[in-house]
Amino acid sequence: MAGSRLVNRNIVAERGRTSMRLEPELWDALLEICRREAVDAGELVRKVERQGHAGGRTSAVRVFVLAYFRAAATEDGHLAAGHGTLGRPAMTELAESALGWG
């Protein structure tokens, strides 16, 4: 049986020091948000906690990361990046090549 991919890290959250387990990709995304927003991970997690979420801290962070990048993924942003449009799912040559579709 394969081991868990989750990475455990300590965070200073609303009620003090705690740990969170997230996939490496989610940690990368969370730290990217921190870089963009000029806050540390603890401060960002505390802000997320204050918003309230029925699923608990880790779930709230996952939902926040998804919502953050979804908000950034506007149609204009997709066009600027060459990702195509909602009505026409054209991919860039690079993406097609990376997927082996070209």
trRosetta pair geometry for C-beta under 8 A, 3 or more apart (Angstrom, degrees):
i j d omega theta_ij theta_ji phi_ij phi_ji
4 21 7.9 -6 148 -179 139 132
5 23 5.7 23 113 -128 111 83
5 24 6.8 -87 165 -5 97 94
6 21 4.1 37 164 172 128 105
6 22 6.5 141 -148 70 83 9
6 23 6.2 -63 -101 -76 58 49
7 21 6.8 164 73 -149 31 62
7 22 6.3 -31 55 69 82 62
7 23 7.3 72 10 -165 89 14
7 24 5.5 81 -17 -78 132 69
7 27 5.8 -40 67 -29 132 147
8 19 5.3 14 -174 175 96 126
8 20 7.3 167 -145 84 54 33
8 21 4.9 -25 -90 -92 71 84
9 19 6.6 164 84 -151 28 78
9 20 6.1 -21 62 59 78 80
9 22 7.6 -35 21 28 107 97
9 27 6.8 109 -7 -119 143 128
9 41 7.9 -23 123 132 136 160
10 17 6.0 -1 -173 -170 109 100
10 18 7.2 161 -150 88 65 27
10 19 5.3 -48 -94 -94 56 76
11 17 7.4 160 86 -149 36 54
11 18 5.9 -25 66 69 82 76
11 19 7.0 126 16 -120 79 25
11 20 5.4 15 2 -2 129 112
11 41 6.0 -101 -120 125 102 107
11 42 5.3 166 -170 -98 76 72
11 45 5.1 36 171 22 141 166
12 16 6.8 -63 -150 -176 73 31
12 17 5.3 -35 -101 -89 69 64
12 18 7.8 121 -117 19 23 69
12 42 4.0 18 56 -139 85 138
12 46 7.8 -16 111 -52 73 114
13 16 6.9 -3 60 64 72 30
13 17 7.6 118 18 -124 74 14
13 18 4.9 -25 15 29 122 119
13 42 6.9 -128 -69 -149 39 77
13 45 5.3 -75 -107 122 84 122
13 46 6.0 164 -157 -79 48 72
13 49 6.1 103 -172 -42 102 153
13 57 6.3 -18 -137 -134 155 146
14 46 5.2 133 -70 -132 71 80
14 49 4.5 -132 -25 107 127 152
14 50 7.0 150 -91 -58 131 75
15 18 7.3 53 73 -39 87 125
18 57 7.4 61 105 75 148 172
20 45 7.4 -148 -33 -122 151 145
20 57 6.6 -112 -100 121 112 115
20 58 5.2 160 -150 -94 96 93
20 61 6.7 33 -163 19 152 159
21 58 6.6 -4 53 -121 65 146
22 26 4.1 -112 171 87 119 124
22 27 5.2 147 87 -53 119 79
22 30 7.1 60 99 -11 171 138
22 58 6.8 -169 -71 -152 85 100
22 61 7.0 -82 -81 105 133 130
22 62 7.2 178 -123 -76 106 90
23 26 4.7 91 58 6 81 104
23 27 7.3 -146 93 -5 42 83
24 27 5.6 -53 -150 35 36 112
24 28 6.4 39 151 -20 67 104
25 28 5.5 -50 -149 35 33 114
25 29 6.4 33 151 -18 65 105
26 29 5.5 -49 -143 38 35 112
26 30 6.1 39 154 -21 66 104
26 61 7.6 95 167 126 121 104
26 62 6.3 -35 -139 -109 143 78
26 65 5.9 147 -150 57 85 173
27 30 5.7 -54 -145 37 30 112
27 31 6.3 25 157 -14 65 108
28 31 6.0 -60 -148 41 27 106
28 32 6.3 32 151 -23 63 107
29 32 5.5 -52 -148 33 32 115
29 33 6.6 35 152 -20 64 101
29 65 4.9 83 118 -164 126 126
29 69 6.9 -57 -159 -43 123 134
30 33 5.7 -52 -154 33 32 112
30 34 6.5 35 147 -20 64 104
30 41 6.3 58 141 -126 114 102
30 44 7.1 160 -173 102 91 146
30 61 6.6 5 -101 178 131 113
30 65 5.8 -67 -73 -90 74 123
31 34 5.2 -46 -147 34 38 118
31 35 6.4 44 151 -22 65 100
31 41 6.6 -33 -93 -76 71 111
32 35 5.6 -50 -150 33 33 113
32 36 6.4 29 153 -15 65 107
33 36 5.7 -58 -147 40 31 109
33 37 5.9 7 162 1 68 116
33 44 6.6 116 109 -144 112 154
33 65 6.7 -129 -27 -117 144 76
33 68 5.5 10 -110 150 130 165
34 37 6.2 -69 -136 51 23 95
34 38 7.9 136 168 -44 54 3
34 39 5.5 -104 -144 77 73 68
34 40 6.2 32 -161 -145 128 19
34 41 5.5 -50 -79 -71 151 61
34 44 5.5 -105 -91 -25 89 145
35 38 7.6 19 -179 -72 27 43
37 44 6.9 108 75 -95 139 114
39 43 4.3 -119 -179 87 110 126
39 44 5.1 132 104 -56 125 87
39 47 7.7 6 157 -7 167 136
40 43 5.1 93 56 10 73 103
40 44 7.1 -143 96 -5 36 91
41 44 5.7 -58 -147 39 32 111
41 45 6.2 31 157 -19 68 107
42 45 5.9 -56 -146 37 29 109
42 46 6.4 31 155 -20 64 106
43 46 5.7 -54 -149 34 31 113
43 47 6.6 32 152 -19 63 104
44 47 5.7 -54 -152 34 33 112
44 48 6.5 34 150 -18 66 104
45 48 5.5 -52 -148 37 35 113
45 49 6.3 39 152 -23 66 104
45 57 7.0 37 -173 -168 107 108
45 61 6.2 -18 -117 -90 87 118
46 49 5.6 -51 -147 34 32 114
46 50 6.5 36 154 -23 63 103
47 50 5.8 -53 -152 31 32 113
47 51 7.1 38 149 -26 61 99
48 51 5.8 -50 -163 21 37 115
48 53 7.5 -15 162 -12 87 131
48 57 7.7 98 104 -152 112 67
48 60 5.1 142 153 136 108 111
48 61 5.7 87 126 -88 166 63
48 64 4.7 -69 -121 -52 123 159
49 52 7.8 45 169 -68 41 34
49 53 7.9 -92 -124 18 39 100
49 57 6.0 -11 -94 -113 101 90
49 60 6.6 114 -90 96 49 157
51 60 7.1 158 69 -165 106 123
51 64 7.7 133 41 -88 150 115
52 60 8.0 -150 136 -113 16 136
53 56 7.1 -62 98 43 99 20
53 57 7.9 127 62 -92 117 24
53 59 6.2 -164 134 98 128 96
53 60 3.4 160 37 -94 152 102
53 63 6.4 169 -137 45 143 141
55 58 8.0 -89 128 73 98 66
55 59 3.1 -79 119 102 122 158
55 60 6.4 171 69 -47 91 67
55 63 7.4 120 45 -22 135 130
56 59 5.0 86 60 19 77 107
56 60 6.7 -138 100 -11 35 94
57 60 5.6 -60 -147 34 26 112
57 61 6.5 24 158 -18 64 104
58 61 5.8 -51 -150 33 33 111
58 62 6.5 34 152 -18 64 104
59 62 5.7 -54 -150 35 33 113
59 63 6.3 30 154 -15 67 107
60 63 5.8 -57 -147 40 30 109
60 64 6.1 34 153 -23 65 107
61 64 5.5 -52 -144 36 31 114
61 65 6.4 33 156 -21 65 102
62 65 6.0 -54 -150 33 29 109
62 66 6.5 26 153 -14 63 107
63 66 5.8 -56 -150 39 32 112
63 67 6.1 29 154 -18 67 110
64 67 5.7 -58 -144 40 29 109
64 68 6.1 35 156 -27 66 106
65 68 5.7 -51 -147 30 28 115
65 69 6.7 12 161 -5 62 107
66 69 6.5 -69 -152 44 26 98
66 70 6.0 26 155 -19 66 113
67 70 5.6 -56 -139 40 30 112
67 71 6.2 34 159 -23 64 105
68 71 6.0 -59 -156 32 24 110
68 72 6.7 15 150 -12 61 110
69 72 5.4 -55 -147 41 39 112
69 73 6.1 42 152 -28 68 107
70 73 5.5 -56 -143 32 33 113
71 74 7.8 -3 166 -51 40 86
72 77 6.4 120 157 -109 64 174
73 77 5.9 -130 -143 81 30 134
73 78 6.6 50 -174 -57 75 97
74 77 4.6 100 53 5 76 103
74 78 7.1 -138 96 -4 42 85
75 78 5.7 -53 -149 35 33 111
75 79 6.4 34 153 -18 66 104
75 85 6.6 35 -155 -137 102 80
75 86 6.6 -57 -107 -19 109 104
76 79 5.7 -54 -149 36 32 111
76 80 6.3 32 154 -19 65 107
77 80 5.7 -54 -146 36 31 112
77 81 6.3 19 158 -9 65 110
78 81 5.9 -64 -146 45 30 103
78 83 4.1 -85 -163 63 84 117
78 84 6.7 -49 156 65 114 46
78 85 6.9 135 105 -99 126 42
79 82 7.6 38 -178 -73 31 27
79 83 7.4 -81 -60 46 23 76
79 84 7.9 -70 -94 112 56 6
79 85 6.7 23 -78 -78 94 84
82 92 4.3 59 129 -77 122 117
83 91 7.1 -12 -149 -122 51 58
83 92 7.1 -48 -86 -23 40 97
83 95 7.8 69 -116 -24 68 161
84 88 5.7 -130 -171 103 104 74
84 89 5.2 90 121 -156 155 28
84 90 3.9 162 -102 54 115 65
84 91 6.2 -48 -25 -67 126 38
85 88 5.0 43 54 45 96 83
85 89 7.8 -108 67 -73 47 36
85 90 7.6 29 18 25 69 92
86 89 8.0 -2 -160 -71 21 74
91 95 4.3 -109 174 86 113 124
91 96 5.0 140 95 -56 117 85
91 99 7.7 1 133 16 165 136
91 101 7.4 66 62 70 141 143
92 95 4.7 92 56 8 82 100
92 96 6.9 -149 93 -4 41 87
93 96 5.6 -56 -145 40 33 112
93 97 6.1 35 155 -22 67 107
93 102 6.2 71 -160 -108 71 145
94 97 5.7 -56 -148 36 28 111
94 98 6.3 28 154 -20 64 106
95 98 5.6 -53 -146 36 32 112
95 99 6.4 20 157 -9 65 109
96 99 6.0 -65 -149 44 28 103
96 101 4.4 -94 -161 75 79 103
96 102 4.1 101 123 -58 106 97
97 100 7.5 37 -178 -73 31 26
97 101 7.6 -89 -58 50 20 67
97 102 4.4 -29 -79 21 63 140
